[in-house]
Amino acid sequence: MNDNNDFFQGFESSSTKTQTKNVSTVVVACIFSIIASVIVCSLFYSFINSKDNDTDISEVATSANQSVSNPNLTQVSLKGYSDTAIYAANKVLPSIVSIYVDYEVNYFGRTQMASGEGSGVIISEDGYILTNNHVISSADSSSYYEVSKANSIKVKLYKDNTEYDAKIIGSDEKTDLAVIKIEKEDLTAAEFGDSSSVQVGEFVLAAGDPYGLEHSVTAGIISALDRHMTVDGVDYTVMQADCAINSGNSGGAFVNSQGQVIGIATLKLSGNGIEGVSFAIPINDTINIYRELIESGKIARPYIGFKGISLDEATAIRNGLTKGIYVDTVLEGSPAEEGGLKAGDVIVEVEGKKVETMDELNEIKNEKNIGDKISLKIYRKTKEMTVTITLGEE
C-alpha cells in the first residue's frame, strides 16, 4: 500500500510538477508574445511613419526638381516688388503737385466759368514746376464755343491743403511742356533719372492727380520706347507704359525703381477695348525745353514761313508735277517770301537731302539756328531751281 501510495503520490507529484512547469512555460510564452507584439507594432508604426516621411520628402524633392527644371514653376516673392513700389512712391510724392485751373468758355455769346485739373513735378526748391502745356493753357475753339486761357492757376503740395497761386513762366505748344512757379521756398525737387537708359520691361510708377484724387500712384512696366505720335498737330516721341493714367495725371511723373523721374505723363489711348496704353515725354527731352522756358518764357525755333502738302508719286503724275513737297501758300513777310519761294513750287531737296514730307523738311530745319541759311532745291513747273532762305524766328 505504502509502496503504491508512495508510487501514486510520487506519480502525482511528478504530474503536478509537470503541470506547474507547463503553466510557467505558457505564462512566459504569453509575456514574450506580448513583448514581441509590442515590438512588432512599434516597428510597424515606425515603418509606416518612415514611409510617409519618405513620400513627403520625395514629393518635395520632385517639386524642387520641377522648379529648377522649369523656371515657369519657380515661385517669386512679391515682397521685393512691393517694397520697390513703396520706396519709389515715398521718394517721389513730395515732389508731385496738384494743379487746378479756372478758365472761361464762351458758348454762343454766353460766358461760363469752367475748371480743369492736372499734375506737375517740382524741379527746384524755390518753386518752379514742370507740367504739360495743355494743363495750364486750355485755349481752344470750335464752331460752337471758345475757351479762354487760364484765368487762375492754383497749386496744392503733398500733405498740404494750402492753395498756392501760380504764374505761368513759359509754355510751348509744340512739345506740350510748360513751367509755372509758386512763391514758396524749401520745396522737395524731384530727382531725375536718365531716360536714355530706360529698358522695355522696366518697372515704372505713375504719380499724379487723376480726377482730383490727389497724389495717387499706379504701377506697371515700360511697354515700348521711341513711339512717334501726332496729336492735334503736335508730334511727340514718347515712352509707352501699361500703368493706368487718367484725366488729371497729365503733367505728373513716370518714375523708375529708384524713385527718379524718367518721364512726364502726357497722353493715353482711350476707347472701347483699350486698356493700359499710356505715354510720357522722356525726361531727357524736357531739360533744354524747361531751361529755355525759365530763361526766355518761350522756345525760339527757326522759321521758313510756308504751308506745304506732301505729294506722292501718283498725285504728282496726275497733276503734272514732281514728287516732293508742294508749296500751297507762302506767308506774307516770311523768310520764304524774302528768299523767293512761291506758291506752286515743289521742294525735292533740303540741304542736299531728298524730302517728301513736311516732317522730313522740319527735321532738317530744326537742326539749324535762327539766322542760318538753308538751301531748297525746287521745281517751278518743269524748271529745276535752288533758293536760299535765311531762317527767321517762329
Steps between C-alpha positions, in 0.01 A plus 500: 500500500756730608698419199201557285414812683852608476494422138174681450611786701822488316315493179270782601791702611672450172178592314446804712850618431451440136176704499663777698785504256258511207309788655821691552599435144167628374524816712850570375391436145205741540720768646752448222218516244371825648848654500560377148166640392584837650837500328348395169228766528760763583714396210196498268390847618853632451512342158169658399611843622829452325317423175280808543803716562679346207196577284492863617871539439462338161214733412694805617804386308289448191346844542844653549629321195206635299572852620860472393432331168204724410553870581131569441423304818747687718321698769597868515443704813304822446652664804786647298258642242283646776798652679620654173164666436481627858852643481441669163165647611636637827794657321312669215166605653639802688608634157157457335244784503132526415409781259154663477417736216201734449410630155207632301292331232313724256207299365281678243576836661447377856805486725525236768776414743657157476783321677758235429766314689835337443831419660851638511854414609707730723832567328654749743486573870387858435170410334548422130266226380505306172167395347322462166403801293149361459456498879548874545412630154150386417461732201285326242218581263244343269195605305295498820721623781823676588715421801712771658846461643525440873356773723660353811728211589513349848748243627476262794806327644531153646336480844428873488142624446611858435419625149797694363459746214713409200612707204597378155873539434488360148322246285557325169223344290734300278644298788191532723720615788462794735662643812304667780622643830369545852651729762626247750845388609653174623293277273603143421629497144466173312807296419530432126609168353658441161217426257748391232586194711139389554427146378184325386363295789642733765290583807317834480277692739261776388436774758240773458151631563245290304148645521598712798622200701809679620838330507396161366743240368458212257765246399596304192784449255648686206325354195695666218744780425525767227135496402421772246157654554320793339212651698326825405785588268765446768769237438623301799774247556390321815548194718204266542393332824212286623441678831160667522484876448181702476380857460697701752817289474629727222817678608571241768797266518611164366739368766756218498582254778742751653224759542651711219282681247557355152207660317211748507160332455338654195275270297285192521295298255135465595194332356325166493742213533797721591664454838837591645650696210658815638784723384756737650750749363849369591645723770826552306296667224351751743818640656605746228134596447424594860832677540425718198145558621633620836757722330296637210137407560479334158683269263662677207492284189626556147223600260452486122141615458300291254228236500579183310331178387679169453465367145517128439604377158148426376368844599803671350458320165127577486575870544806517279728566796807349664484282811591709807349778714252723320512863617135588554538841665791734567438721803529872446819655635646160583859381436353276228358800314820697544701203369293474183288191572164512321167319521497211252867415549589140587786450748699183430817553704604690814870550563573232241270243662193370320171582674146384436315618812481810718624290794820421312548868412434614856743245640779651290387857570487446876865404506579855388506821702311822446695706247654198325455461127330193353496394135195349332508326162163557334315442177307798372281339238766306308797715589742388770622779731669559834383766744684605815301610804624671816314341788295732717355452848165330536 
